[in-house]
Amino acid sequence: MKRIPEPELMESYEQAKAYSEADFQGPHSMFVQLFVERFGADLKGHVLDAGCGPADIAVRFANAYSHCTVHGVDASEAMISFGRKRVVSAGLEGRVLLYQGYLPGIILPVERFQALIVNSLLHHMPDPMKMWEVVKQYAPAGSGTRIFIMDLIRPSSRQEAAQLVESYSGSEPEVLKRDFYNSLLAAFRPDEVRGQLEESGLGFLQVEVVSDRHLAVWGIME
């Protein structure tokens, strides 16, 4: 099935509210656990969460790594608004810092990050090569930055996409089910991601299928 791109930003209050209230316990806990399995439980310093949305993963990551400060960036004002409420509720105002803006481009208070994490941003990008420009800018060669990126895998058919939506979001609001379906159609296949990495000079990063609907890109910028 050919890729069908979707809008780059989720700017509406309705979308942001649905994502903030949705139950992402499964995939978001898996995200953090996969990071721990690949890089260990001992991490200190600054972490960049690119496309942080309503900050659910940023909060989970900060709880898992108590010696890290997570800097979350998202271009959607609505997402950042819900994210800040989540951070306050979690009591993590000093260790999860959120910024509205675009990557690359936004000026952040630190220049060196010990880790760069990204969840479900690649499939939103009209030009996926911009993702790998972000990686190279904020985690340059020789930095030792740990890279962990998780995203959806495009199914082989619309029918398969619809089945995945019903399996994992059947009880969620219609706006969330619709966005999940569109995101599946906009996602990339593992071989396409490998091609992007080779083209961008990041072919040393690993591409791994980690669930029936997710892939992960990971490695260290040495």
DOVEXVEX-577385 format. One line per 8 residues: number of its first residue (from 1); their letters; for each residue x, y, z of N, C-alpha, C. Coordinates in steps of 0.2 Angstrom, whole numbers, plus 5000, padded with zeros to 4 digits. Each point is the difference from the previous one (the first is absolute). Layout:
NUM) a) X Y Z X Y Z X Y Z; ... .
This chain:
1) mkripepe) 5004 4994 5000 4996 5006 5000 5004 5006 5000; 4999 5005 4996 5004 5006 4999 4998 5005 5006; 5005 5003 5002 5000 5005 5006 4995 5006 4998; 4996 5001 5005 4995 5006 4999 5002 5005 5006; 5004 5005 4998 5002 5005 5006 4994 5003 5003; 5001 5002 5006 4995 5004 5004 5003 5007 5003; 4995 5004 5002 5003 5007 5003 5006 4999 5005; 5005 5004 4999 5005 5000 5004 4999 5001 5008 .
9) lmesyeqa) 4995 5005 5001 4999 5002 5007 4993 4998 5002; 4999 4999 5007 4994 4998 5003 4998 5007 5004; 4997 5005 4997 5000 5006 5003 4993 5001 5004; 4995 4996 4998 4993 5002 5003 5000 4998 5007; 4996 5003 5004 4999 4999 5007 4997 4993 5000; 4995 4998 4996 4997 4993 5000 5005 4995 5000; 5004 5000 4995 5006 4995 4999 5004 5000 5006; 5002 5005 5002 5005 5001 5006 4997 4997 5006 .
17) kayseadf) 4994 5001 5001 4996 4998 5006 4999 4992 5000; 4998 4998 4994 5000 4993 4999 5006 4996 5001; 5006 5003 4998 5006 4996 5001 5002 5001 5007; 4999 5005 5003 5002 5001 5007 4996 4995 5005; 4994 4999 4998 4995 4996 5004 5001 4992 4999; 5002 4999 4994 5000 4993 4997 5005 4995 5005; 4999 4994 5000 5004 4995 5003 5005 4997 4996; 5006 5003 5001 5006 4998 4996 5005 4996 5005 .
25) qgphsmfv) 4997 4997 5005 5004 4997 5005 5004 4994 4996; 4997 4996 4996 5004 4995 4996 5006 5002 4996; 4999 5004 4995 5005 5002 4996 5005 5005 5003; 4998 5004 5004 5004 5005 5003 5005 4997 5006; 4997 4995 5003 5004 4997 5005 5005 4995 4996; 4998 4998 4995 5004 4996 4995 5006 5004 4998; 4999 5006 4998 5005 5005 4998 5005 5000 5005; 4999 5002 5006 5005 5001 5005 5003 4993 5001 .
33) qlfverfg) 4997 4995 5001 5003 4993 5001 5005 4998 4995; 4998 5001 4994 5005 4999 4994 5006 5004 5000; 4999 5006 5002 5006 5005 5001 5005 4997 5006; 4996 4998 5005 5004 4997 5006 5004 4994 4998; 4996 4995 4996 5003 4994 4998 5006 5001 4995; 5000 5005 4996 5006 5002 4995 5005 5004 5003; 4999 5004 5005 5005 5005 5002 5001 4999 5008; 4997 4996 5003 5001 5000 5008 4996 5005 5004 .
41) adlkghvl) 5000 4999 5006 4996 5004 5005 5004 5005 5003; 5006 5001 4998 5005 5005 5003 5001 5006 4995; 4996 5005 5000 5000 5006 4995 4999 5006 5004; 5005 5005 4999 5000 5006 5004 5001 5006 4994; 4997 5006 5002 5000 5005 4995 4994 5003 4997; 5001 5002 4994 4994 5003 4996 4998 4996 4995; 4993 4999 4999 4997 4996 4995 4995 5005 4996; 5001 4999 4993 4995 5004 4996 4995 4995 4998 .
49) dagcgpad) 4993 5002 5001 4995 4996 4997 4997 5004 4995; 5001 4998 4994 4998 5004 4994 4993 4998 4998; 4995 5005 4999 4993 4998 4999 4997 4997 5006; 5001 5003 5005 4998 4997 5007 4992 5000 5001; 4996 5003 4996 4993 5000 5001 4998 5002 5007; 4995 4997 5003 4998 5002 5006 5004 4997 5006; 5006 4998 4998 5006 4999 5005 4999 4994 5004; 4996 4995 4998 4999 4994 5004 5007 4996 5000 .
57) iavrfana) 5003 4999 4994 5007 4996 5000 5005 5004 5004; 5000 5007 4999 5005 5004 5004 4999 4999 5008; 4994 5000 5002 4999 4998 5007 5002 4993 5002; 4998 4995 4996 5002 4994 5002 5008 4999 5000; 5003 5003 4995 5007 5000 4999 5004 5003 5006; 4997 5006 5002 5003 5003 5006 4999 4996 5007; 4995 4996 5000 4999 4996 5006 5004 4994 5000; 5002 4998 4994 5004 4994 4999 5008 5002 5001 .
65) yshctvhg) 5001 5006 4998 5007 5002 5001 5000 5007 5004; 5001 4998 5007 4999 5006 5004 5006 5005 5000; 5005 4998 4997 5006 5005 4999 5000 5004 4994; 4995 5000 4996 4999 5003 4993 4995 5006 5001; 5002 5005 4995 4995 5005 4999 4998 4999 4993; 4993 5000 4999 4997 4998 4993 4998 5007 4997; 5002 5002 4994 4998 5006 4997 4996 4998 4994; 4993 5001 5001 4995 4998 4995 4998 5006 4995 .
73) vdaseami) 5001 4998 4994 4998 5005 4995 4994 4998 4995; 4995 5004 4999 4995 4999 4996 4998 5006 4996; 4998 5000 4994 4998 5006 4996 4993 5002 5002; 4996 4995 5003 4993 5001 5001 4999 5004 5007; 4997 5006 5000 4999 5003 5006 4995 4996 5005; 4995 4997 4996 4995 4996 5004 5003 4994 5004; 5004 4997 4996 5004 4994 5003 5004 5002 5006; 5004 5006 4999 5004 5002 5006 4996 5002 5006 .
81) sfgrkrvv) 4994 5003 4999 4996 5003 5005 4998 4994 5004; 4997 4994 4997 4999 4994 5004 5006 4997 5003; 5005 5000 4997 5006 4997 5002 5002 5004 5007; 5000 5006 5000 5002 5004 5006 4995 4998 5006; 4994 4999 4999 4996 4998 5005 5002 4993 5003; 5002 4996 4995 5002 4993 5002 5006 5000 5004; 5005 5005 4998 5006 5000 5004 4999 5003 5007; 4996 5005 5001 4998 5002 5006 4997 4995 5005 .
89) saglegrv) 4995 4996 4997 4997 4995 5003 5004 4995 5003; 5006 4998 4996 5005 4995 5002 5005 5003 5005; 5000 5007 5001 5005 5003 5004 5007 5000 4998; 5000 5001 4993 5007 4999 4997 5001 5007 4996; 4998 5006 5003 5001 5006 4997 5008 5002 4999; 5004 4997 5004 5007 5002 5000 5004 4995 4995; 4997 4994 4998 5004 4996 4996 4996 4998 4994; 4995 5002 4998 4997 5000 4994 4998 5007 4997 .
97) llyqgylp) 5004 5002 4996 4999 5007 4997 4997 5000 4993; 4995 5004 4999 4996 4999 4993 5001 5007 4996; 5001 4999 4994 5000 5006 4996 4996 4999 4993; 4997 5006 4998 4996 4999 4994 5005 5003 4995; 5001 4996 4994 5004 5002 4995 5002 4995 4995; 5003 5001 4995 5002 4995 4995 5007 4998 5000; 5001 4994 4999 5007 4997 4999 5001 4998 4993; 5006 5002 4997 5005 5004 5003 4998 5007 5000 .
105) giilpver) 5003 5005 5004 4999 5007 5000 4999 5003 5007; 4996 4996 5004 4999 5003 5007 5007 5000 5004; 5001 5006 5004 5006 5000 5004 4998 4998 5007; 5004 4995 5002 4999 4996 5006 5005 5002 5005; 4999 5000 5007 5005 5002 5005 5006 4996 5001; 5000 4994 4997 5006 4996 5000 5002 4998 4993; 5006 4999 4999 5003 4998 4993 5001 4992 4999; 5002 4997 5006 5002 4993 5000 4995 4996 5003 .
113) fqalivns) 4997 4995 4997 4995 4995 5002 5003 4993 5001; 4999 4997 5006 5002 4993 5001 4996 4995 4996; 4994 5002 4999 4995 4996 4996 4995 5004 4996; 4998 4997 4994 4995 5003 4996 4995 4995 4999; 4994 5001 5002 4994 4996 4999 4995 5003 4996; 4997 4996 4996 4994 5002 4996 4995 4995 4999; 4994 5002 5001 4994 4995 4999 4995 5002 4996; 4999 4996 4994 4994 5002 4996 5001 5007 4996 .
121) llhhmpdp) 5006 5002 4999 5000 5006 4996 5002 4999 4993; 5004 4995 4998 5002 4999 4993 4994 4999 4995; 4995 4997 5002 4994 4999 4995 4997 5007 4999; 5000 5005 5004 4997 5006 4999 5004 5005 4995; 5006 4998 4999 5004 5004 4996 4999 4999 4992; 4998 5006 4997 5000 4999 4992 5006 4998 4997; 5006 5003 5003 5007 4998 4997 5003 4996 5006; 5000 4993 5000 5003 4997 5006 5008 5001 5001 .
129) mkmwevvk) 5003 5003 4995 5007 5001 5001 5001 5006 5005; 4995 5004 5001 5001 5005 5005 5001 4997 5007; 4997 4994 5001 5001 4997 5007 5008 4998 5001; 5003 4998 4995 5007 4998 5000 5004 5006 5001; 4998 5006 4997 5004 5006 5001 4999 5002 5007; 4995 4999 5003 4999 5002 5007 5005 4995 5005; 5000 4994 4998 5005 4996 5004 5007 5002 4999; 5002 5002 4994 5007 5002 4999 5001 5006 5003 .
137) qyapagsg) 4995 5005 5001 5002 5006 5003 5000 5000 5007; 4996 4996 5003 4999 5000 5008 5004 4994 5003; 5002 4996 4995 5005 4994 5003 5005 4999 4995; 5005 5004 4999 5005 5000 4995 5005 4994 5001; 5003 4998 4994 5005 4995 5001 5005 5001 5005; 5001 4995 5004 5005 5000 5005 4997 5003 5007; 4994 5001 5000 4997 5003 5006 4999 4995 5005; 4999 4993 4998 4998 4995 5005 4993 5000 5002 .
145) trifimdl) 4996 5004 4996 4993 5001 5002 4996 4993 4998; 4996 4998 5005 4996 4994 4999 4994 5002 4996; 4999 4996 4994 4994 5002 4996 4995 4994 5001; 4994 5002 5001 4994 4995 5000 4994 5004 4997; 4998 4997 4994 4994 5003 4996 4995 4994 4999; 4994 5001 5002 4995 4995 4999 4994 5003 4996; 4998 4996 4995 4995 5002 4996 4995 4994 4997; 4995 5002 4997 4995 4995 4997 5003 4997 4994 .
153) irpssrqe) 4998 4994 4998 5001 4997 4994 4994 5000 4995; 5001 5002 4994 4994 5000 4996 4998 4993 4998; 4994 4998 5001 4997 4994 4998 5000 4998 4993; 4999 4994 4998 5000 4998 4993 4994 5002 4996; 4994 5002 5004 4994 5002 4997 4996 5004 5005; 4995 5003 4997 4995 5004 5004 4996 4996 5005; 4999 4994 4998 4996 4995 5004 5004 4998 5006; 5007 4999 4999 5004 4998 5006 5000 5006 5005 .
161) aaqlvesy) 5001 5006 4997 5000 5007 5004 4994 5000 5004; 4994 4999 4997 4993 5000 5004 5000 4995 5005; 5003 4994 4999 5000 4995 5005 5004 5002 5006; 5006 5003 4999 5004 5002 5005 4997 5006 5004; 4996 5004 4997 4997 5006 5004 4995 4996 5004; 4996 4996 4998 4995 4996 5004 5003 4997 5006; 5006 4996 4999 5003 4996 5005 5003 5005 5005; 5003 5005 4999 5003 5004 5005 4997 5007 5002 .
169) sgsepevl) 4995 5002 4996 4996 5007 5001 4993 4999 5000; 4997 4994 5000 4993 4999 4999 4996 5004 5005; 5002 5001 5006 4996 5003 5005 5002 5008 5001; 5004 5002 4996 5002 5007 5000 4996 5005 4996; 5000 5006 5001 4996 5005 4997 5001 4999 4992; 4995 5002 4996 5000 5000 4993 5006 5004 4997; 5002 5006 5003 5005 5004 4998 5007 4996 5000; 5000 4996 5006 5007 4997 5001 5000 4994 4995 .
177) krdfynsl) 4995 4996 4999 5000 4995 4995 5001 5002 4993; 4997 5006 4998 5001 5002 4994 5008 5002 4999; 5002 5003 5005 5007 5003 4999 5005 4994 5000; 4999 4994 5004 5004 4994 5000 5000 4997 4993; 4994 5000 4997 4999 4997 4993 5004 5004 4995; 4999 5006 5000 5004 5004 4996 5008 5000 5001; 5002 4999 5006 5007 5000 5002 5003 4993 4997; 4996 4995 5001 5002 4994 4997 5001 5000 4992 .
185) laafrpde) 4996 5004 4997 5000 5000 4993 5006 5005 4998; 5002 5004 5004 5006 5005 4999 5006 4997 5002; 5001 4995 5004 5006 4997 5003 5004 4997 4994; 5006 4999 5002 5005 4997 4996 5001 4992 5001; 5003 4997 4995 5002 4993 5001 5007 5000 5002; 5002 4994 5004 5007 5000 5002 5005 5001 4995; 4999 4997 4994 5005 5001 4994 5000 5007 4998; 4995 5003 5000 5000 5007 4998 5004 5004 5005 .
193) vrgqlees) 4999 4999 5007 5004 5003 5005 5007 4999 4999; 5002 4994 4999 5007 4998 4999 5003 5004 4994; 4996 5001 4995 5002 5004 4994 5002 5007 5002; 4995 5003 5004 5001 5007 5002 5006 5001 5004; 5002 4995 5005 5006 5000 5004 5006 5000 4996; 5000 4995 4995 5006 5000 4995 5001 5006 4996; 4995 5003 4998 5000 5006 4996 5003 5006 5005; 4998 5000 5006 5002 5006 5004 5007 4998 5004 .
201) glgflqve) 5003 4995 4998 5006 4998 5004 5000 4997 5007; 4994 4998 5001 4998 4997 5007 4999 4992 4999; 5003 4997 4995 4998 4993 4999 5003 4996 5006; 5004 5002 5004 5002 4996 5006 4995 4999 5005; 4995 5004 5000 4994 4999 5005 4996 4994 4998; 4998 4997 5006 4996 4994 4999 4993 5001 4998; 4996 4996 4996 4993 5001 4999 4997 4993 5002; 4996 5000 5005 4997 4994 5003 4993 5000 5000 .
209) vvsdrhla) 4996 4995 4998 4993 4999 5001 4999 4998 5007; 4996 5004 5004 5000 4999 5007 4992 4998 5002; 4996 5000 4996 4993 4998 5001 4996 4999 4993; 4994 4998 5000 4996 4999 4994 4999 5006 4997; 5001 5006 5003 4999 5006 4997 5005 5006 5001; 5006 4998 5003 5005 5005 5002 5007 4997 4997; 5004 5005 4998 5007 4999 4999 5004 5005 5004; 5006 4998 5002 5005 5004 5004 5006 5001 4996 .
217) vwgime) 5003 5006 5000 5006 5002 4997 5005 5002 5006; 5005 4997 5001 5004 5001 5006 5008 4999 4999; 5004 5003 5004 5007 5000 5000 5003 5005 5004; 5007 5001 5000 5004 5005 5003 5004 5004 4995; 5000 5006 5000 5003 5005 4996 5008 5000 5002; 5004 4995 4997 5007 5000 5002 5004 5002 4994 .
